Amino acid sequence: MRKSLLESKKAAMELSIGTIVIIVLGVSMLIVGIFLVQRIRQSATGVIDMTNDAMTKELNKLFTEPKKVAIYPPTKVAKIKQEEKDEVGIVITNLIQGGTGSEIFSYTVELSDKGDCRETEEQINSWIILGRENPKIENLPSGEQTLERVRFLIPTGTSLCSARFNVAVSVDGGPYQRETFDIEVQPK
């Protein structure tokens, strides 16, 4: 009888230790899951995840009268964290009266004012990693739009500052429209 009581206590102890281990593992998995969901949610912000159509529709809602060039975000200020990528959308609308649709549009993006940034102009211009220019945008019928994207990557150690970029759009080699937007560097 004494032996079965001892075995019973030992079995109960093993069962309670197993339960504690399972609970600890479950709580650990829950914490890791919450952390991962939070990181995924934070990294999903910005223009990168928007499709071209969604961005164009959003821009159409924001601007009641057609503009030759529109910038997204509509505030014309893109807040980008250090070590992160984000994009600025440029919507070019063909508003040429009597145009044939065979016009060739182009654009370039360059730094126009380094603002309060300590970095050199060359360093700030290097933030643009894709979409600095498109020399040949063809087949844009009158009244139609095209969406171009400019991707930025803010390097580690960049000062927390704001810089202004200029978008120069040309048609058939002549000036069409100029717009500006700001990049505001945020802490990571």
Secondary structure, 3 states (H helix, E strand, C coil): CHHHHHHHHHHHHHHHHHHHHHHHHHHHHHHHHHHHHHHHHHHCCCCCCCCHHHHHHHHHHHCCCCCCEEEECCCCEEEEECCCEEEEEEEEECCCCCCCCCCCEEEEEEEEECCCCCCCHHHHHCCEEECCEEEEECCCCCCCEEEEEEEEECCCCCCCCEEEEEEEEEECCEEEEEEEEEEEEECC
